[in-house]
């Protein structure tokens, strides 16, 4: 028998890893989004989600994937960000989708302002590690995976997943 408390931390652990990976490498490997999707389909039946609820979560993931790839196509998002955002939406579902997307927007804005302010500080004024130096470069982009992960972690305790695992 699998301890449901351990299962409760699968989604947060993978999302935290995704955010940290994006911060340190400016990339979100496909294996992270694949792990989130696989874990969803493995754990959804274990927690007793009915097929109709699973399909509503799938609809949320596909809806966000379509929108995120539009953002990717116009250069507003990286491909890894698009896939991570959709994999997160799969877990969050339609009920939490609006707070999730609002959170991504707010956390992303805070992140962007912080990094833009960081870029105004002369990098030779203090020693910084290579990953921080990359963030300092004007054209290096913003690791929005951190904002996606932060929003997912913020919304997750309000989802049926959290309450079902604790029941």
N, C-alpha and C positions, 0 to 999 in steps of 0.2 A: 504494500500500500504506500502510495506517495503522500508525503506530508503536504497538505495544502498551503501551509505557511511558506514553504520553499517555493511552491508554484507562484505564490503571490509576488515574488521578487524577480521572476523571469523577465517580464516586460520592462520594469525599471532598470534592471541590470543591463539588458541589451541596449536600451535607449541611452543610458549613461555612457556606455562604451562607445556608442555611435557619436555622441556629442564630443567626448574626449578625443576620439580618433580624428574627427573633423578639425578640432582645434589644433591638434599636433601635426597633422599631415595635409590639411586642406582637401581631404578626400574622404568619401564615405564608400567603402568597398561594398560591392553587390552582396557579398556574403552576409553582411549585417542585416540588410533588408530581407534577404532570403530567410535568415534565421528568425526574424520577427514573424514573417508570414507562416513559416513552418510551425513555429511554436504556437501561433494562434490556432491553426487547424489541428494541432495535436491536443492542446489544452481545452479548447472550446467544448468538445464532447465530454472531457473528463470533469468539467465543472457543471455539466448538465444543461448547457445552452441548447434550447430547442432549435431545430433546423431553420425555422422562420427568423429567429434572432440572429443566427449565424449569417443568413442571407442578407439581413439588414446591415450587418457589419461589413460584409463583402461589398454591398452597395456603397457604403461610406468610403471604403478603400478605393473602389473603382472611380467613384465620383471625384475624389481628391486626386487620384492618379491622372485623370483626364485634365483637370484644371492645372495641376503642377507641370504637366508636360507642355501645356500652352505657355506657362511662364518660362519653362526651359527653352522652348522654341524662340521666344522673343528675347532671350538672354537675361531674364530676370532671376534665374535659378539655375543651379547646377543639376546635372542628372541624378547624382547621388542624393541631393536634397529632395528632389521630386519623389524618388523612390522611398526615401525614409519618411517623408511626410505622408505618403499614401499608406505605408506599412503601419505607421502610427495610427492613422485614421481607421484602419482595419480593426485595431484593438479598441479604439475609443468608441467607435460606432456612431450612428446618426444622432443619438441623443446628446452626446458630448461634442459633436463635430464643431458647432459654432464656437463654444468656449475654447476648444483646441486651436482653431484657426485664429481666433482673436488673440490668444496667448502667443502663438507663433509670431503674429504681427507685432505685438507689444514687446516681447522678448527680443525679437529680431531688430526692432528699432533701437532698443536700449543697447544691444550688442553693437550695432552699426555706429551709433554715436560714440560709444566707448572706444571702439577701434579707431574711428576717425580722429578722436582726441589724442589717442596714443600715437598716431602717425604724425601729429604736429610736434611731438617731443623729439628733439634730436637723438637718434639712436646711439650716437657715440658718447652720449652723456652718461651712460651707465652700461654695464655688461648685461647682455641679454642672451638667452639660449637661441639656437637656430630657429626653432618653431616660432618664437616671439619676433625674431628678426623678419621672418616671412610675413607675419601679420603687419609689420611696420611698413612693408613695401606698398606704395600707393596702388599698384595694379594687381595686388595679390588676391583681392576679393575678401569676402566676409564668410567665416565658417558658420553658416546658418544652421548647420546640424545641431549646434549648441542651442539655438533658440527652439528648434523643433523638439529636441530632447527635454528642454526646460518646460515647455508647454505641456508635453505629454506627461511628464512627471507631476505637474501641477494638476492636471485634469484627471489623471488615473484614479486617485482615491474617490472620486465622485462617480465612477463608472460601476456598472453592475458586476464587473470582474472583481473589483475590490470587495464589495459586500458579499458576493457569492463565495469567495475564498474564505472570508471571515465567518461565514455562517456555519 
